[in-house]
């Protein structure tokens, strides 16, 4: 993508990010813990990354506003409607992933 000008590259990156959010919205059955186990990020991470990017640019973006953007609704509503309790197996897999991360620095 180096051959693209900055504006075009930014537009493509933004379009891909919007598509990722749409994909996650279309697959609410995919739980955050599953994303964390498999990919080491979740919807909350995306929200934090948005806040961080805003701060780097001198903009103000509240974490809850960012989460509402990522989740497509207020987080408490999404959590009550779609979030399932983590199974013992999921929790063990998450803890194992976190331990491996700690070991690998």
Backbone as a printed PyTorch tensor [residue, N CA C, xyz], in Angstrom:
tensor([[[  0.8170,  -1.1980,   0.0000],
         [  0.0000,   0.0000,   0.0000],
         [  0.8600,   1.2600,   0.0000]],

        [[  2.1740,   1.0880,  -0.0710],
         [  3.0600,   2.2550,  -0.0670],
         [  2.8500,   3.1530,  -1.2790]],

        [[  2.3260,   2.5890,  -2.3770],
         [  2.1380,   3.3850,  -3.5940],
         [  0.9520,   4.3480,  -3.4850]],

        [[  0.1470,   4.2110,  -2.4380],
         [ -1.0260,   5.0640,  -2.2640],
         [ -0.6590,   6.3420,  -1.5250]],

        [[ -1.3620,   7.4040,  -1.8620],
         [ -1.1440,   8.6390,  -1.1120],
         [ -1.7750,   8.4950,   0.2750]],

        [[ -1.3650,   9.3540,   1.2020],
         [ -1.8050,   9.2530,   2.5970],
         [ -3.3250,   9.3060,   2.7300]],

        [[ -3.9680,  10.1910,   1.9930],
         [ -5.4250,  10.3360,   2.1020],
         [ -6.1370,   9.0650,   1.6540]],

        [[ -5.6880,   8.5010,   0.5380],
         [ -6.3180,   7.2730,   0.0400],
         [ -6.0890,   6.1250,   1.0070]],

        [[ -4.8680,   5.9950,   1.4940],
         [ -4.5670,   4.9290,   2.4540],
         [ -5.4330,   5.0780,   3.7060]],

        [[ -5.5650,   6.2940,   4.2120],
         [ -6.3990,   6.5340,   5.3920],
         [ -7.8520,   6.1720,   5.1100]],

        [[ -8.3460,   6.5110,   3.9270],
         [ -9.7250,   6.1570,   3.5570],
         [ -9.9140,   4.6460,   3.5150]],

        [[ -8.9400,   3.9410,   2.9490],
         [ -9.0280,   2.4810,   2.8810],
         [ -8.9720,   1.8600,   4.2720]],

        [[ -8.0650,   2.3700,   5.1070],
         [ -7.9770,   1.8650,   6.4760],
         [ -9.2730,   2.1110,   7.2360]],

        [[ -9.8400,   3.2820,   7.0700],
         [-11.1010,   3.6050,   7.7430],
         [-12.2310,   2.7060,   7.2440]],

        [[-12.2620,   2.4680,   5.9330],
         [-13.2980,   1.5950,   5.3720],
         [-13.1520,   0.1740,   5.9110]],

        [[-11.9080,  -0.3070,   6.0130],
         [-11.6840,  -1.6520,   6.5510],
         [-12.1050,  -1.7150,   8.0200]],

        [[-11.8190,  -0.6710,   8.7820],
         [-12.2150,  -0.6370,  10.1940],
         [-13.7350,  -0.6380,  10.3240]],

        [[-14.4010,   0.1610,   9.4930],
         [-15.8710,   0.1680,   9.5330],
         [-16.4210,  -1.2090,   9.1750]],

        [[-15.7870,  -1.8880,   8.2290],
         [-16.2330,  -3.2310,   7.8390],
         [-16.0050,  -4.2280,   8.9720]],

        [[-14.8900,  -4.0850,   9.6810],
         [-14.6370,  -4.9370,  10.8510],
         [-15.7310,  -4.7310,  11.8910]],

        [[-16.0790,  -3.4820,  12.1750],
         [-17.1420,  -3.2130,  13.1500],
         [-18.4690,  -3.7970,  12.6850]],

        [[-18.7690,  -3.6650,  11.3930],
         [-20.0110,  -4.2340,  10.8460],
         [-20.0030,  -5.7520,  10.9880]],

        [[-18.8650,  -6.3540,  10.6890],
         [-18.7410,  -7.8110,  10.7980],
         [-18.9620,  -8.2610,  12.2440]],

        [[-18.3340,  -7.5690,  13.1910],
         [-18.5330,  -7.9170,  14.6030],
         [-19.9870,  -7.7170,  15.0060]],

        [[-20.6160,  -6.6590,  14.4820],
         [-22.0210,  -6.4080,  14.8030],
         [-22.9140,  -7.5140,  14.2440]],

        [[-22.5610,  -8.0270,  13.0870],
         [-23.3370,  -9.1030,  12.4720],
         [-23.0950, -10.4430,  13.1610]],

        [[-22.0770, -10.5080,  14.0040],
         [-21.7310, -11.7550,  14.6940],
         [-21.6360, -11.5160,  16.1970]],

        [[-22.7510, -11.0470,  16.7440],
         [-22.7940, -10.7770,  18.1790],
         [-22.6140, -12.0420,  19.0080]],

        [[-22.8250, -13.2020,  18.3680],
         [-22.6350, -14.4600,  19.0960],
         [-21.1610, -14.6850,  19.4400]],

        [[-20.2690, -14.0190,  18.7450],
         [-18.8460, -14.1440,  19.0540],
         [-18.5700, -13.3140,  20.3020]],

        [[-18.2010, -13.9940,  21.3410],
         [-18.0000, -13.3510,  22.6280],
         [-16.6220, -12.7070,  22.7100]],

        [[-16.5280, -11.6430,  23.4920],
         [-15.2540, -10.9500,  23.6600],
         [-14.1660, -11.8850,  24.1840]],

        [[-14.5120, -12.7690,  25.0990],
         [-13.4960, -13.6610,  25.6470],
         [-12.9410, -14.5690,  24.5530]],

        [[-13.7940, -14.9660,  23.6040],
         [-13.3180, -15.7940,  22.4930],
         [-12.3410, -15.0080,  21.6240]],

        [[-12.6640, -13.7410,  21.3790],
         [-11.7470, -12.8910,  20.6170],
         [-10.4200, -12.7440,  21.3580]],

        [[-10.4800, -12.5650,  22.6640],
         [ -9.2620, -12.4060,  23.4620],
         [ -8.4130, -13.6760,  23.4180]],

        [[ -9.0580, -14.8230,  23.5010],
         [ -8.3260, -16.0930,  23.4800],
         [ -7.6480, -16.2880,  22.1300]],

        [[ -8.3700, -16.0370,  21.0640],
         [ -7.8570, -16.3260,  19.7230],
         [ -6.9770, -15.2270,  19.1420]],

        [[ -7.3320, -13.9670,  19.4020],
         [ -6.6620, -12.8670,  18.7050],
         [ -6.0480, -11.8220,  19.6300]],

        [[ -6.2430, -11.9840,  20.9280],
         [ -5.6870, -11.0680,  21.9220],
         [ -6.2040,  -9.6370,  21.7760]],

        [[ -7.4410,  -9.5030,  21.3000],
         [ -8.1290,  -8.2170,  21.3000],
         [ -9.6230,  -8.5010,  21.3050]],

        [[-10.3930,  -7.4920,  21.6910],
         [-11.8490,  -7.6350,  21.6950],
         [-12.4740,  -6.2780,  21.3680]],

        [[-13.7660,  -6.2160,  21.4600],
         [-14.4700,  -4.9690,  21.1760],
         [-14.0350,  -3.8640,  22.1330]],

        [[-13.7990,  -4.2190,  23.3910],
         [-13.3450,  -3.2130,  24.3580],
         [-11.9620,  -2.6840,  23.9770]],

        [[-11.1030,  -3.5580,  23.4690],
         [ -9.7790,  -3.1200,  23.0150],
         [ -9.9170,  -2.1090,  21.8850]],

        [[-10.7920,  -2.3920,  20.9140],
         [-11.0130,  -1.4530,  19.8230],
         [-11.4460,  -0.1000,  20.3660]],

        [[-12.2970,  -0.1120,  21.3800],
         [-12.7580,   1.1370,  21.9970],
         [-11.5940,   1.8830,  22.6300]],

        [[-10.7490,   1.1650,  23.3370],
         [ -9.5800,   1.7900,  23.9670],
         [ -8.6220,   2.3360,  22.9180]],

        [[ -8.4580,   1.6180,  21.8190],
         [ -7.5740,   2.0850,  20.7530],
         [ -8.1120,   3.3670,  20.1240]],

        [[ -9.4300,   3.4690,  19.9950],
         [-10.0230,   4.7040,  19.4780],
         [ -9.7430,   5.8710,  20.4170]],

        [[ -9.9270,   5.6580,  21.7040],
         [ -9.6570,   6.7040,  22.6890],
         [ -8.1910,   7.1180,  22.6260]],

        [[ -7.3010,   6.1540,  22.5470],
         [ -5.8790,   6.4380,  22.4710],
         [ -5.5340,   7.2340,  21.2090]],

        [[ -6.1100,   6.8430,  20.0770],
         [ -5.8640,   7.5570,  18.8260],
         [ -6.3710,   8.9920,  18.9200]],

        [[ -7.5160,   9.1790,  19.5550],
         [ -8.0530,  10.5300,  19.7330],
         [ -7.1140,  11.3610,  20.5950]],

        [[ -6.6440,  10.7810,  21.6870],
         [ -5.7300,  11.5000,  22.5830],
         [ -4.4460,  11.8950,  21.8560]],

        [[ -3.9140,  10.9870,  21.0180],
         [ -2.6900,  11.2750,  20.2650],
         [ -2.8680,  12.4610,  19.3260]],

        [[ -4.1050,  12.7000,  18.9200],
         [ -4.3880,  13.7880,  17.9930],
         [ -4.9680,  15.0110,  18.6880]],

        [[ -4.9520,  14.9890,  20.0210],
         [ -5.4540,  16.1260,  20.7800],
         [ -6.9600,  16.2540,  20.8040]],

        [[ -7.6430,  15.1640,  20.4770],
         [ -9.1060,  15.1540,  20.4990],
         [ -9.5790,  14.5080,  21.7940]],

        [[-10.7760,  14.8380,  22.1750],
         [-11.3490,  14.2250,  23.3620],
         [-12.3970,  13.2030,  22.9350]],

        [[-12.2230,  11.9810,  23.3850],
         [-13.1960,  10.9220,  23.1260],
         [-13.3160,  10.1080,  24.3910]],

        [[-14.4820,  10.1170,  24.9580],
         [-14.7790,   9.3760,  26.1780],
         [-14.8410,   7.8870,  25.8600]],

        [[-14.3330,   7.0730,  26.7770],
         [-14.3140,   5.6160,  26.5910],
         [-15.7210,   5.0670,  26.3630]],

        [[-16.6940,   5.5520,  27.1060],
         [-18.0650,   5.0490,  26.9330],
         [-18.6270,   5.4350,  25.5720]],

        [[-18.2720,   6.6180,  25.0720],
         [-18.6920,   7.0180,  23.7290],
         [-18.0490,   6.1060,  22.6920]],

        [[-16.7850,   5.8060,  22.8910],
         [-16.0840,   4.9170,  21.9660],
         [-16.7130,   3.5300,  21.9870]],

        [[-17.0440,   3.0400,  23.1810],
         [-17.6700,   1.7100,  23.2630],
         [-19.0280,   1.7100,  22.5710]],

        [[-19.7970,   2.7680,  22.7380],
         [-21.1010,   2.8250,  22.0790],
         [-20.9240,   2.7870,  20.5560]],

        [[-19.8820,   3.4580,  20.0560],
         [-19.5990,   3.4310,  18.6240],
         [-19.2270,   2.0190,  18.1820]],

        [[-18.3490,   1.3600,  18.9160],
         [-17.8800,   0.0210,  18.5490],
         [-19.0080,  -1.0040,  18.6780]],

        [[-19.7660,  -0.9370,  19.7460],
         [-20.8260,  -1.9220,  19.9930],
         [-22.1140,  -1.6120,  19.2260]],

        [[-22.2480,  -0.3670,  18.7470],
         [-23.4580,   0.0110,  18.0280],
         [-24.6370,   0.3020,  18.9400]],

        [[-24.3790,   0.3670,  20.2240],
         [-25.4060,   0.6500,  21.2400],
         [-24.6800,   0.8680,  22.5560]],

        [[-25.3700,   1.4070,  23.5510],
         [-24.7030,   1.5470,  24.8570],
         [-24.2130,   0.1820,  25.3490]],

        [[-22.9980,   0.1690,  25.8960],
         [-22.3930,  -1.0950,  26.3280],
         [-23.2680,  -1.8600,  27.3160]],

        [[-23.8540,  -1.2140,  28.3400],
         [-24.6900,  -1.9970,  29.2640],
         [-25.8370,  -2.7300,  28.5520]],

        [[-26.3860,  -2.1010,  27.5180],
         [-27.4580,  -2.7450,  26.7530],
         [-26.9150,  -3.9480,  25.9800]],

        [[-25.7590,  -3.7800,  25.3340],
         [-25.1550,  -4.8860,  24.5890],
         [-24.8310,  -6.0370,  25.5370]],

        [[-24.2390,  -5.6910,  26.6760],
         [-23.8350,  -6.7100,  27.6390],
         [-25.0470,  -7.5000,  28.1410]],

        [[-26.1200,  -6.7950,  28.4640],
         [-27.3200,  -7.4680,  28.9780],
         [-27.9890,  -8.3350,  27.9160]],

        [[-27.8870,  -7.9140,  26.6700],
         [-28.5820,  -8.6160,  25.5920],
         [-27.7510,  -9.7430,  24.9790]],

        [[-26.4410,  -9.5270,  24.8360],
         [-25.6380, -10.4560,  24.0430],
         [-24.5150, -11.1660,  24.7840]],

        [[-24.0250, -10.5820,  25.8510],
         [-22.8710, -11.1930,  26.5150],
         [-23.3020, -12.3960,  27.3450]],

        [[-22.5760, -13.4820,  27.1610],
         [-22.8340, -14.6940,  27.9220],
         [-21.7620, -14.8320,  28.9980]],

        [[-22.0820, -15.5520,  30.0260],
         [-21.0980, -15.8370,  31.0790],
         [-19.9930, -16.7110,  30.4910]],

        [[-18.7630, -16.3690,  30.7820],
         [-17.6440, -17.1820,  30.3050],
         [-17.7120, -18.5630,  30.9380]],

        [[-17.4640, -19.5670,  30.1210],
         [-17.4480, -20.9340,  30.6370],
         [-16.1290, -21.1570,  31.3780]],

        [[-16.0860, -22.1690,  32.2270],
         [-14.8090, -22.4870,  32.8800],
         [-13.6990, -22.7710,  31.8670]],

        [[-14.0430, -23.4100,  30.7520],
         [-13.0590, -23.7000,  29.7160],
         [-12.5380, -22.4130,  29.0700]],

        [[-13.4400, -21.4850,  28.7910],
         [-13.0270, -20.2020,  28.2160],
         [-12.1370, -19.4360,  29.1900]],

        [[-12.5410, -19.4290,  30.4460],
         [-11.7470, -18.7140,  31.4490],
         [-10.3540, -19.3230,  31.5750]],

        [[-10.2700, -20.6550,  31.5670],
         [ -8.9690, -21.3260,  31.6510],
         [ -8.1130, -21.0150,  30.4200]],

        [[ -8.7270, -21.0170,  29.2370],
         [ -7.9910, -20.7060,  28.0090],
         [ -7.4950, -19.2600,  28.0220]],

        [[ -8.3260, -18.3560,  28.5210],
         [ -7.9330, -16.9520,  28.6210],
         [ -6.7620, -16.7880,  29.5880]],

        [[ -6.8650, -17.4070,  30.7340],
         [ -5.7890, -17.3230,  31.7290],
         [ -4.4910, -17.9300,  31.1940]],

        [[ -4.5860, -19.0200,  30.4490],
         [ -3.4010, -19.6370,  29.8550],
         [ -2.7700, -18.6980,  28.8300]],

        [[ -3.6090, -18.0370,  28.0410],
         [ -3.0860, -17.0740,  27.0510],
         [ -2.3890, -15.9220,  27.7470]],

        [[ -2.9800, -15.4220,  28.8070],
         [ -2.3820, -14.3140,  29.5520],
         [ -1.0330, -14.7550,  30.1550]],

        [[ -0.9720, -15.9740,  30.6600],
         [  0.2750, -16.4900,  31.2390],
         [  1.3620, -16.5980,  30.1700]],

        [[  0.9790, -17.0820,  28.9750],
         [  1.9530, -17.1690,  27.8800],
         [  2.4580, -15.7960,  27.4790]],

        [[  1.5670, -14.8240,  27.4570],
         [  1.9730, -13.4500,  27.1350],
         [  2.9750, -12.9300,  28.1500]],

        [[  2.7070, -13.2170,  29.4050],
         [  3.5920, -12.7530,  30.4750],
         [  4.9730, -13.4000,  30.3420]],

        [[  4.9960, -14.6950,  30.0280],
         [  6.2520, -15.4260,  29.8570],
         [  7.0690, -14.8760,  28.6850]],

        [[  6.3920, -14.5040,  27.6260],
         [  7.0610, -14.0600,  26.4010],
         [  7.3790, -12.5690,  26.4270]],

        [[  7.0270, -11.9140,  27.5250],
         [  7.3730, -10.5120,  27.7020],
         [  6.4940,  -9.6250,  26.9600]]])
